[in-house]
């Protein structure tokens, strides 16, 4: 879609001799336009909820709520949080989960430790501990196994023997420590403020427990209560991430024009649905008009955006 958007933008600009937009400028404007539309999804979703409550929304193909949900769900991620120290875990970020988070929806805490120890040997797709008895410990397919040395998490895909497990990802080397949590014993944690967590902790009746865990935000960290939830793999978060930065990539110039190259390693298309292509075009045109100080381009983009939003 990104090449189609760029070609449309350049066509509109060139039609009235407004000038040329470089690939770097286009990528900057495309990023901002995508972020604007992404942010608008949530206000659209809120409006669709209000219309539904007022019995003014349709069903089937006219179900605006469903369309907005599907657009937002593209950015949903469910990942184990990387442990920082004790019962503190890093919030989703480029360095820890591979993407920055926009909003955390659900936090799951796994509270039952089945086994822990050190890997005595590893081969591709498996881990062995000659000092363990995974069968007697009750380890099953789907349980969560974490490397507490390198702070990585995967799942058990099979029991090869009493002392060897098949795992989904190769995250272990010989000597690495591990912990295994039961995937069937978990509770959803409740987010509380710093003020409230202090009040809750002073009472035996209200203090967070394995049955009723809680968490707070501290900078780029999530602090989980009770403090016994302190192992890698114990916290799973479902969150909405920001869209990836779009990048129109190209190869060597031909006659002064860059040639689109979707095979480049850093190529990134828009992550928005195809129906938002006209809105992307109009928003990028507004940024382009501001860049060249051309009011007509800005006004054209704004007018087309209004028309698109009224559909």
C-alpha positions as CSV (number, residue, x, y, z in Angstrom):
1,X,0.0,0.0,0.0
2,X,2.9,2.4,0.8
3,X,3.9,2.6,-2.9
4,X,0.4,3.3,-4.0
5,X,0.0,6.1,-1.4
6,X,3.3,7.7,-2.4
7,X,2.5,7.6,-6.1
8,X,-0.9,9.3,-5.4
9,X,0.7,12.0,-3.3
10,X,3.4,12.7,-5.9
11,X,0.8,12.8,-8.6
12,X,-1.3,15.4,-6.8
13,X,1.7,17.5,-6.0
14,X,3.1,17.3,-9.5
15,X,-0.2,18.1,-11.1
16,X,0.0,21.7,-9.9
17,X,3.8,22.0,-9.9
18,X,4.0,22.1,-6.1
19,X,7.4,20.4,-6.2
20,X,9.0,17.0,-5.4
21,X,8.8,15.1,-2.2
22,X,12.0,13.2,-1.3
23,X,11.8,9.6,0.0
24,X,13.0,10.7,3.4
25,X,10.4,13.5,3.7
26,X,7.7,11.0,2.6
27,X,8.7,8.5,5.2
28,X,8.6,11.2,7.9
29,X,5.2,12.4,6.8
30,X,3.9,8.8,6.4
31,X,4.9,8.0,10.0
32,X,3.0,11.0,11.4
33,X,0.0,10.3,9.3
34,X,-0.2,6.7,10.4
35,X,0.1,7.7,14.1
36,X,-2.7,10.2,13.7
37,X,-5.0,7.7,12.2
38,X,-4.0,5.0,14.8
39,X,-4.9,7.5,17.5
40,X,-8.2,8.3,15.8
41,X,-9.3,4.6,15.9
42,X,-10.0,4.9,19.7
43,X,-12.2,7.9,19.4
44,X,-14.0,6.2,16.5
45,X,-14.4,3.1,18.6
46,X,-15.8,5.2,21.4
47,X,-18.3,6.9,19.0
48,X,-19.4,3.5,17.8
49,X,-20.0,2.3,21.3
50,X,-22.1,5.4,22.0
51,X,-24.1,4.9,18.8
52,X,-24.7,1.2,19.8
53,X,-25.9,2.2,23.3
54,X,-28.2,4.8,21.7
55,X,-29.5,2.1,19.3
56,X,-28.3,4.1,16.3
57,X,-25.8,1.6,14.9
58,X,-26.3,-1.1,12.3
59,X,-25.5,-4.8,12.2
60,X,-23.7,-7.0,9.8
61,X,-21.8,-4.8,7.2
62,X,-23.0,-1.7,9.0
63,X,-21.5,-2.7,12.3
64,X,-19.0,0.2,12.8
65,X,-17.9,-1.2,16.2
66,X,-16.8,-4.5,14.7
67,X,-14.8,-2.7,12.0
68,X,-13.0,-0.6,14.5
69,X,-12.3,-3.6,16.7
70,X,-10.7,-5.4,13.8
71,X,-8.6,-2.4,12.9
72,X,-7.3,-2.1,16.5
73,X,-6.8,-5.8,17.0
74,X,-4.0,-5.7,14.4
75,X,-1.8,-4.0,17.0
76,X,-2.6,-6.5,19.8
77,X,0.4,-8.4,21.3
78,X,0.6,-11.0,24.0
79,X,4.1,-11.6,25.4
80,X,5.9,-12.5,28.5
81,X,7.5,-9.6,30.3
82,X,11.2,-9.7,30.9
83,X,12.2,-9.7,34.5
84,X,14.2,-6.8,35.9
85,X,14.8,-7.7,39.5
86,X,12.8,-9.5,42.2
87,X,9.1,-8.8,41.5
88,X,9.8,-6.1,38.9
89,X,9.3,-6.6,35.2
90,X,10.1,-4.4,32.2
91,X,7.2,-2.8,30.4
92,X,7.0,-3.6,26.7
93,X,9.6,-1.7,24.7
94,X,11.7,-2.1,21.6
95,X,14.6,-3.6,23.6
96,X,12.5,-6.0,25.7
97,X,9.6,-7.2,23.6
98,X,10.4,-5.7,20.2
99,X,7.7,-3.0,20.2
100,X,6.6,0.0,22.3
101,X,3.2,-0.3,24.0
102,X,0.3,2.1,23.7
103,X,-2.0,0.5,26.3
104,X,-1.8,-2.6,28.5
105,X,-5.1,-4.4,28.6
106,X,-4.5,-7.5,30.6
107,X,-1.8,-8.8,32.9
108,X,-1.7,-12.5,33.8
109,X,0.3,-13.9,36.7
110,X,1.3,-17.6,36.8
111,X,1.6,-18.6,40.4
112,X,2.5,-22.3,40.4
113,X,6.1,-23.3,40.0
114,X,6.4,-27.0,38.9
115,X,10.2,-27.4,38.6
116,X,13.4,-25.4,38.6
117,X,17.0,-26.3,38.1
118,X,19.8,-26.0,35.6
119,X,20.2,-27.5,32.1
120,X,22.8,-30.2,32.0
121,X,22.7,-30.5,28.2
122,X,20.8,-29.0,25.3
123,X,20.1,-29.8,21.7
124,X,18.0,-28.0,19.1
125,X,14.4,-27.9,20.4
126,X,15.0,-29.5,23.7
127,X,16.5,-29.2,27.2
128,X,17.7,-31.9,29.6
129,X,18.3,-31.9,33.3
130,X,19.6,-35.2,34.7
131,X,18.8,-34.1,38.2
132,X,15.1,-33.5,37.4
133,X,12.0,-35.7,37.2
134,X,9.6,-33.7,34.9
135,X,6.9,-36.3,34.9
136,X,6.6,-36.6,38.6
137,X,6.7,-32.8,38.9
138,X,3.6,-32.7,36.7
139,X,5.1,-30.8,33.8
140,X,2.8,-30.9,30.8
141,X,2.7,-29.7,27.2
142,X,1.9,-26.0,27.1
143,X,3.6,-25.2,30.5
144,X,5.8,-22.1,30.6
145,X,9.6,-22.7,30.8
146,X,11.9,-19.7,31.3
147,X,15.6,-19.2,31.1
148,X,16.3,-17.3,34.3
149,X,19.9,-16.7,33.3
150,X,19.2,-14.9,30.0
151,X,15.6,-13.8,30.9
152,X,13.8,-15.5,28.0
153,X,10.6,-17.5,28.0
154,X,9.1,-20.3,25.8
155,X,6.7,-23.2,26.2
156,X,7.0,-26.9,26.6
157,X,6.0,-28.8,23.5
158,X,6.6,-32.3,24.7
159,X,8.1,-34.7,27.3
160,X,10.8,-36.7,25.7
161,X,11.7,-38.5,29.0
162,X,11.7,-38.0,32.8
163,X,14.7,-35.7,32.4
164,X,14.3,-34.1,28.9
165,X,11.7,-31.7,27.5
166,X,11.0,-30.5,24.0
167,X,10.6,-26.7,23.8
168,X,9.3,-24.3,21.2
169,X,12.3,-22.0,21.1
170,X,16.0,-22.6,21.5
171,X,16.6,-20.3,24.4
172,X,18.9,-22.6,26.5
173,X,22.6,-23.4,26.7
174,X,24.1,-26.0,29.1
175,X,24.4,-24.5,32.6
176,X,21.5,-22.1,32.2
177,X,19.0,-22.0,35.0
178,X,15.3,-22.6,34.3
179,X,11.9,-22.4,36.0
180,X,8.7,-24.0,34.8
181,X,5.3,-22.5,35.6
182,X,2.0,-24.3,35.2
183,X,0.0,-22.7,32.4
184,X,-3.2,-23.8,34.0
185,X,-2.7,-22.0,37.3
186,X,-3.0,-18.2,36.8
187,X,-4.8,-15.1,37.9
188,X,-5.5,-11.8,36.2
189,X,-3.7,-8.9,38.0
190,X,-5.4,-5.6,38.8
191,X,-3.6,-2.3,38.1
192,X,-3.6,-0.1,41.2
193,X,-2.0,3.3,41.9
194,X,1.0,3.8,44.1
195,X,-1.2,5.4,46.8
196,X,-3.6,2.5,46.7
197,X,-1.0,-0.3,46.8
198,X,0.5,1.2,50.0
199,X,-3.0,1.1,51.6
200,X,-3.7,-2.4,50.4
201,X,-0.4,-3.8,51.7
202,X,-1.0,-2.6,55.3
203,X,-4.1,-4.8,55.7
204,X,-4.1,-8.6,55.8
205,X,-7.6,-8.6,54.3
206,X,-6.8,-6.4,51.3
207,X,-3.1,-7.2,50.6
208,X,-2.5,-8.7,47.1
209,X,-2.1,-12.5,47.1
210,X,-1.6,-15.3,44.5
211,X,-5.4,-15.4,44.2
212,X,-5.7,-11.7,43.8
213,X,-2.5,-10.2,42.4
214,X,-1.9,-6.6,41.6
215,X,0.6,-4.4,39.8
216,X,1.8,-0.8,39.6
217,X,3.8,1.2,37.1
218,X,7.2,2.7,38.1
219,X,8.9,4.4,35.2
220,X,9.6,1.7,32.6
221,X,8.9,-1.1,35.1
222,X,5.9,-3.0,36.3
223,X,6.0,-4.0,40.0
224,X,3.9,-7.1,40.7
225,X,2.4,-8.0,44.1
226,X,2.6,-10.2,46.1
227,X,6.4,-10.2,46.0
228,X,6.5,-14.0,45.6
229,X,5.7,-13.5,41.9
230,X,9.4,-13.0,41.2
231,X,10.4,-15.3,38.4
232,X,11.0,-14.9,34.7
233,X,7.9,-16.2,32.9
234,X,5.5,-15.5,35.7
235,X,4.0,-12.4,34.0
236,X,2.2,-12.3,30.7
237,X,0.8,-9.1,29.2
238,X,-1.7,-8.5,26.5
239,X,-1.2,-5.0,25.2
240,X,-1.7,-2.7,22.2
241,X,1.5,-1.6,20.5
242,X,2.2,1.4,18.3
243,X,2.3,0.8,14.6
244,X,5.7,0.2,13.1
245,X,7.2,3.1,11.3
246,X,6.4,2.9,7.6
247,X,9.4,3.1,5.2
248,X,9.3,3.4,1.5
249,X,12.6,1.8,0.3
250,X,14.3,2.2,-3.1
251,X,17.3,1.2,-5.1
252,X,19.7,3.0,-7.4
253,X,18.3,6.0,-9.2
254,X,17.2,5.7,-12.8
255,X,17.1,9.0,-14.7
256,X,17.0,10.9,-11.4
257,X,14.1,8.9,-9.9
258,X,14.3,6.4,-7.1
259,X,12.8,2.9,-7.9
260,X,10.6,1.3,-5.3
261,X,12.3,-1.8,-3.7
262,X,10.0,-3.8,-1.4
263,X,12.7,-6.5,-1.0
264,X,14.9,-4.2,1.1
265,X,15.5,-5.5,4.7
266,X,14.3,-2.3,6.2
267,X,11.1,-2.0,4.1
268,X,8.0,-1.5,6.1
269,X,4.5,-1.1,4.7
270,X,1.6,0.7,6.5
271,X,-0.1,-1.4,9.0
272,X,-3.5,0.2,8.5
273,X,-6.4,-1.4,6.6
274,X,-6.7,-0.6,2.9
275,X,-9.8,1.5,3.5
276,X,-7.6,4.1,5.2
277,X,-5.5,4.7,2.1
278,X,-7.4,7.9,1.0
279,X,-7.1,9.2,4.6
280,X,-3.3,8.6,4.5
281,X,-3.0,10.4,1.3
282,X,-4.8,13.5,2.5
283,X,-2.9,13.7,5.8
284,X,0.5,13.3,4.0
285,X,-0.6,16.1,1.7
286,X,-1.3,18.3,4.6
287,X,2.2,17.7,6.0
288,X,3.7,18.3,2.5
289,X,1.8,21.6,2.2
290,X,3.1,22.8,5.5
291,X,6.6,21.8,4.5
292,X,6.5,23.8,1.2
293,X,4.3,26.6,2.8
294,X,1.6,26.0,0.3
295,X,-1.8,26.8,1.8
296,X,-3.7,25.3,-1.1
297,X,-2.2,21.8,-0.5
298,X,-3.0,22.0,3.2
299,X,-6.5,23.1,2.5
300,X,-7.1,20.4,-0.1
301,X,-5.9,17.7,2.3
302,X,-8.0,19.1,5.1
303,X,-11.1,19.2,2.9
304,X,-10.6,15.7,1.6
305,X,-10.0,14.4,5.2
306,X,-13.3,15.9,6.3
307,X,-15.1,14.3,3.4
308,X,-13.5,10.9,4.2
309,X,-14.5,11.2,7.9
310,X,-18.1,12.0,7.0
311,X,-18.6,8.8,5.0
